[in-house]
Amino acid sequence: MTFEAPMHYFWIFWLGVLVLVAIAIAIAVLRGGLSGRTHPAYPPVPAAPPAQPVPPPEAPLDILARRFAKGEITAEEYEKGRDLLQGGKS
């Protein structure tokens, strides 16, 4: 003896499918999915700050003058370095 489901109850399956489709459409409408508006999935990323310009390399004489101004080298060391860099007397 085999069991066969009566075919007149098959409409219950399609009623369930129809209810699920109606629920899915209601959720989509409530969330704005069918309104044509687009919402980003994530908040927009702020723009990166502009890159800082790279300062030009400092000339050797400028470095020597800065070190002398800071007191890192003496007047004699400054004059000796300046003469050496300018190609004058050593």
N, CA, C and O atoms as a DFTB+ gen file, in Angstrom:
360 C
 N C O
     1  1       0.837      -1.162       0.000
     2  2       0.000       0.000       0.000
     3  2       0.895       1.243       0.000
     4  3       1.740       1.393       0.883
     5  1       0.724       2.107      -0.950
     6  2       1.510       3.323      -1.066
     7  2       0.655       4.520      -0.699
     8  3      -0.560       4.542      -0.895
     9  1       1.348       5.521      -0.155
    10  2       0.634       6.736       0.248
    11  2       0.758       7.761      -0.851
    12  3       1.862       8.080      -1.294
    13  1      -0.358       8.271      -1.285
    14  2      -0.370       9.343      -2.275
    15  2      -1.127      10.521      -1.679
    16  3      -2.263      10.389      -1.224
    17  1      -0.467      11.678      -1.694
    18  2      -1.103      12.873      -1.157
    19  2      -2.242      13.290      -2.073
    20  3      -2.106      13.253      -3.296
    21  1      -3.347      13.680      -1.494
    22  2      -4.453      14.125      -2.338
    23  2      -4.082      15.407      -3.069
    24  3      -3.494      16.306      -2.468
    25  1      -4.401      15.507      -4.309
    26  2      -4.032      16.655      -5.130
    27  2      -4.834      17.901      -4.773
    28  3      -4.414      19.008      -5.109
    29  1      -5.944      17.758      -4.120
    30  2      -6.752      18.937      -3.820
    31  2      -6.135      19.762      -2.680
    32  3      -6.616      20.862      -2.409
    33  1      -5.088      19.269      -2.004
    34  2      -4.382      20.050      -0.989
    35  2      -3.142      20.765      -1.561
    36  3      -2.454      21.475      -0.827
    37  1      -2.858      20.590      -2.826
    38  2      -1.676      21.182      -3.442
    39  2      -1.758      22.706      -3.483
    40  3      -0.717      23.360      -3.546
    41  1      -2.938      23.290      -3.451
    42  2      -3.110      24.737      -3.476
    43  2      -2.528      25.383      -2.227
    44  3      -2.208      26.572      -2.248
    45  1      -2.385      24.629      -1.140
    46  2      -1.814      25.181       0.095
    47  2      -0.336      25.552      -0.128
    48  3       0.139      26.563       0.390
    49  1       0.377      24.729      -0.898
    50  2       1.774      25.012      -1.217
    51  2       1.888      26.344      -1.956
    52  3       2.722      27.177      -1.604
    53  1       1.064      26.548      -2.967
    54  2       1.129      27.780      -3.747
    55  2       0.665      28.980      -2.936
    56  3       1.141      30.092      -3.167
    57  1      -0.222      28.792      -2.024
    58  2      -0.634      29.874      -1.135
    59  2       0.534      30.297      -0.246
    60  3       0.733      31.489      -0.009
    61  1       1.303      29.332       0.244
    62  2       2.488      29.643       1.049
    63  2       3.532      30.411       0.247
    64  3       4.130      31.365       0.746
    65  1       3.747      29.991      -0.996
    66  2       4.699      30.682      -1.862
    67  2       4.225      32.118      -2.106
    68  3       5.031      33.049      -2.076
    69  1       2.950      32.298      -2.344
    70  2       2.397      33.630      -2.579
    71  2       2.562      34.517      -1.341
    72  3       2.887      35.697      -1.474
    73  1       2.349      33.981      -0.171
    74  2       2.528      34.750       1.063
    75  2       3.989      35.161       1.229
    76  3       4.269      36.302       1.598
    77  1       4.921      34.252       0.965
    78  2       6.343      34.579       1.077
    79  2       6.747      35.661       0.078
    80  3       7.521      36.553       0.425
    81  1       6.249      35.602      -1.135
    82  2       6.555      36.628      -2.141
    83  2       5.977      37.966      -1.701
    84  3       6.631      38.997      -1.856
    85  1       4.769      37.969      -1.157
    86  2       4.157      39.216      -0.696
    87  2       4.954      39.818       0.457
    88  3       5.128      41.035       0.517
    89  1       5.436      38.986       1.366
    90  2       6.263      39.478       2.474
    91  2       7.563      40.071       1.945
    92  3       7.992      41.127       2.410
    93  1       8.198      39.405       0.977
    94  2       9.451      39.912       0.404
    95  2       9.239      41.256      -0.285
    96  3      10.078      42.150      -0.168
    97  1       8.137      41.407      -0.995
    98  2       7.855      42.675      -1.665
    99  2       7.584      43.769      -0.639
   100  3       8.037      44.900      -0.816
   101  1       6.855      43.457       0.428
   102  2       6.564      44.443       1.470
   103  2       7.853      44.915       2.143
   104  3       8.015      46.107       2.405
   105  1       8.758      43.998       2.418
   106  2      10.038      44.371       3.044
   107  2      10.841      45.264       2.098
   108  3      11.441      46.250       2.526
   109  1      10.848      44.914       0.812
   110  2      11.605      45.719      -0.157
   111  2      11.020      47.124      -0.267
   112  3      11.770      48.095      -0.372
   113  1       9.704      47.246      -0.245
   114  2       9.077      48.569      -0.348
   115  2       9.356      49.380       0.910
   116  3       9.662      50.569       0.825
   117  1       9.254      48.750       2.071
   118  2       9.501      49.468       3.315
   119  2      10.940      49.928       3.444
   120  3      11.194      50.980       4.031
   121  1      11.884      49.175       2.914
   122  2      13.295      49.560       2.985
   123  2      13.683      50.495       1.848
   124  3      14.819      50.967       1.807
   125  1      12.777      50.769       0.934
   126  2      13.069      51.694      -0.165
   127  2      13.748      51.015      -1.337
   128  3      14.296      51.696      -2.203
   129  1      13.728      49.730      -1.387
   130  2      14.396      48.993      -2.452
   131  2      13.748      49.139      -3.812
   132  3      14.418      48.990      -4.834
   133  1      12.463      49.427      -3.844
   134  2      11.771      49.550      -5.124
   135  2      11.448      50.998      -5.477
   136  3      10.760      51.249      -6.467
   137  1      11.925      51.941      -4.695
   138  2      11.590      53.342      -4.929
   139  2      12.498      54.014      -5.953
   140  3      12.230      55.145      -6.360
   141  1      13.547      53.353      -6.368
   142  2      14.467      53.948      -7.326
   143  2      15.596      54.715      -6.667
   144  3      16.559      55.092      -7.334
   145  1      15.492      54.954      -5.357
   146  2      16.574      55.642      -4.651
   147  2      17.699      54.644      -4.403
   148  3      17.469      53.467      -4.129
   149  1      18.893      55.144      -4.506
   150  2      20.027      54.267      -4.217
   151  2      20.722      54.781      -2.972
   152  3      20.991      55.975      -2.845
   153  1      21.003      53.896      -2.080
   154  2      21.701      54.222      -0.849
   155  2      23.022      53.466      -0.846
   156  3      23.050      52.273      -1.146
   157  1      24.111      54.140      -0.513
   158  2      25.375      53.412      -0.471
   159  2      25.343      52.376       0.648
   160  3      24.711      52.577       1.684
   161  1      26.024      51.286       0.422
   162  2      26.067      50.231       1.423
   163  2      26.874      50.671       2.636
   164  3      26.618      50.214       3.750
   165  1      27.828      51.537       2.432
   166  2      28.673      52.023       3.511
   167  2      28.678      53.545       3.467
   168  3      28.409      54.125       2.415
   169  1      28.976      54.200       4.575
   170  2      29.057      55.663       4.517
   171  2      30.176      56.093       3.579
   172  3      31.171      55.381       3.446
   173  1      30.035      57.234       2.931
   174  2      31.076      57.660       1.996
   175  2      32.404      57.898       2.709
   176  3      32.447      58.364       3.847
   177  1      33.457      57.573       2.022
   178  2      34.799      57.751       2.572
   179  2      35.209      59.209       2.399
   180  3      35.115      59.742       1.293
   181  1      35.660      59.865       3.464
   182  2      36.070      61.261       3.301
   183  2      37.274      61.366       2.363
   184  3      38.111      60.467       2.288
   185  1      37.329      62.476       1.663
   186  2      38.427      62.692       0.724
   187  2      39.744      62.804       1.483
   188  3      39.803      63.345       2.587
   189  1      40.770      62.291       0.879
   190  2      42.100      62.355       1.497
   191  2      42.579      63.806       1.489
   192  3      42.318      64.544       0.539
   193  1      43.273      64.210       2.536
   194  2      43.789      65.583       2.544
   195  2      44.807      65.758       1.422
   196  3      45.462      64.795       1.024
   197  1      44.943      66.976       0.911
   198  2      45.911      67.177      -0.172
   199  2      47.323      66.841       0.299
   200  3      47.689      67.076       1.451
   201  1      48.086      66.298      -0.603
   202  2      49.457      65.908      -0.272
   203  2      50.290      67.157       0.021
   204  3      50.164      68.182      -0.649
   205  1      51.126      67.044       1.017
   206  2      52.013      68.149       1.359
   207  2      53.100      68.244       0.297
   208  3      53.671      67.226      -0.096
   209  1      53.394      69.457      -0.173
   210  2      54.459      69.574      -1.170
   211  2      55.804      69.208      -0.544
   212  3      56.080      69.519       0.615
   213  1      56.608      68.554      -1.329
   214  2      57.928      68.147      -0.864
   215  2      58.854      69.359      -0.941
   216  3      59.010      69.956      -2.006
   217  1      59.465      69.720       0.177
   218  2      60.360      70.875       0.130
   219  2      61.583      70.551      -0.727
   220  3      62.024      69.403      -0.778
   221  1      62.126      71.563      -1.398
   222  2      63.310      71.304      -2.215
   223  2      64.484      70.931      -1.303
   224  3      64.556      71.376      -0.157
   225  1      65.379      70.129      -1.812
   226  2      66.526      69.751      -0.985
   227  2      67.353      70.989      -0.603
   228  3      67.507      71.932      -1.379
   229  1      67.864      70.938       0.602
   230  2      68.622      72.077       1.119
   231  2      70.050      72.052       0.550
   232  3      70.696      71.005       0.495
   233  1      70.514      73.213       0.137
   234  2      71.871      73.320      -0.399
   235  2      72.883      73.151       0.733
   236  3      72.599      73.514       1.875
   237  1      74.056      72.606       0.428
   238  2      75.064      72.402       1.474
   239  2      75.448      73.683       2.214
   240  3      75.664      73.660       3.426
   241  1      75.534      74.806       1.484
   242  2      75.870      76.065       2.150
   243  2      74.759      76.502       3.114
   244  3      75.031      77.081       4.165
   245  1      73.512      76.219       2.744
   246  2      72.390      76.547       3.634
   247  2      72.442      75.695       4.899
   248  3      72.170      76.190       5.993
   249  1      72.783      74.435       4.757
   250  2      72.899      73.553       5.923
   251  2      74.009      74.059       6.841
   252  3      73.853      74.105       8.061
   253  1      75.121      74.431       6.236
   254  2      76.252      74.940       7.021
   255  2      75.863      76.227       7.751
   256  3      76.190      76.392       8.927
   257  1      75.170      77.138       7.066
   258  2      74.756      78.392       7.690
   259  2      73.750      78.129       8.817
   260  3      73.803      78.791       9.854
   261  1      72.845      77.180       8.629
   262  2      71.870      76.857       9.669
   263  2      72.564      76.274      10.898
   264  3      72.220      76.622      12.027
   265  1      73.526      75.402      10.688
   266  2      74.245      74.812      11.827
   267  2      75.027      75.886      12.583
   268  3      75.128      75.845      13.809
   269  1      75.575      76.844      11.842
   270  2      76.306      77.938      12.489
   271  2      75.338      78.829      13.278
   272  3      75.648      79.279      14.381
   273  1      74.162      79.074      12.691
   274  2      73.180      79.916      13.372
   275  2      72.656      79.248      14.638
   276  3      72.340      79.932      15.612
   277  1      72.561      77.926      14.635
   278  2      72.098      77.207      15.827
   279  2      73.183      77.086      16.886
   280  3      72.903      76.746      18.035
   281  1      74.396      77.358      16.503
   282  2      75.497      77.238      17.457
   283  2      76.108      75.848      17.506
   284  3      76.838      75.525      18.443
   285  1      75.822      75.033      16.521
   286  2      76.373      73.679      16.485
   287  2      77.849      73.690      16.081
   288  3      78.607      72.800      16.465
   289  1      78.252      74.698      15.306
   290  2      79.650      74.799      14.883
   291  2      80.160      76.209      15.191
   292  3      79.382      77.151      15.342
   293  1      81.455      76.325      15.277
   294  2      82.065      77.625      15.578
   295  2      82.250      78.425      14.291
   296  3      82.035      77.920      13.189
   297  1      82.661      79.705      14.459
   298  2      82.890      80.569      13.305
   299  2      84.025      80.034      12.445
   300  3      83.972      80.117      11.218
   301  1      85.050      79.485      13.085
   302  2      86.179      78.936      12.324
   303  2      85.730      77.726      11.501
   304  3      86.106      77.582      10.338
   305  1      84.918      76.853      12.120
   306  2      84.427      75.669      11.387
   307  2      83.517      76.104      10.232
   308  3      83.539      75.506       9.156
   309  1      82.727      77.139      10.467
   310  2      81.843      77.631       9.411
   311  2      82.655      78.164       8.238
   312  3      82.383      77.825       7.086
   313  1      83.645      78.994       8.527
   314  2      84.469      79.574       7.452
   315  2      85.230      78.493       6.700
   316  3      85.340      78.539       5.475
   317  1      85.756      77.519       7.439
   318  2      86.497      76.425       6.799
   319  2      85.561      75.625       5.890
   320  3      85.926      75.314       4.757
   321  1      84.358      75.290       6.369
   322  2      83.393      74.545       5.560
   323  2      82.924      75.334       4.361
   324  3      82.757      74.778       3.275
   325  1      82.707      76.649       4.548
   326  2      82.249      77.501       3.449
   327  2      83.313      77.569       2.359
   328  3      83.010      77.451       1.172
   329  1      84.570      77.763       2.779
   330  2      85.649      77.821       1.790
   331  2      85.786      76.494       1.052
   332  3      86.016      76.469      -0.157
   333  1      85.645      75.400       1.782
   334  2      85.753      74.075       1.162
   335  2      84.625      73.860       0.160
   336  3      84.864      73.344      -0.932
   337  1      83.400      74.246       0.511
   338  2      82.258      74.040      -0.377
   339  2      82.302      74.961      -1.589
   340  3      81.840      74.586      -2.666
   341  1      82.851      76.162      -1.425
   342  2      82.912      77.104      -2.542
   343  2      84.105      76.817      -3.443
   344  3      84.254      77.450      -4.489
   345  1      84.943      75.888      -3.060
   346  2      86.072      75.526      -3.890
   347  2      87.238      76.486      -3.753
   348  3      88.137      76.508      -4.594
   349  1      87.222      77.280      -2.692
   350  2      88.306      78.228      -2.470
   351  2      89.442      77.576      -1.714
   352  3      89.738      76.396      -1.903
   353  1      90.072      78.356      -0.857
   354  2      91.203      77.829      -0.101
   355  2      90.733      76.766       0.887
   356  3      89.599      76.824       1.362
   357  1      91.569      75.822       1.193
   358  2      91.171      74.730       2.068
   359  2      91.621      74.902       3.466
   360  3      91.350      74.049       4.311
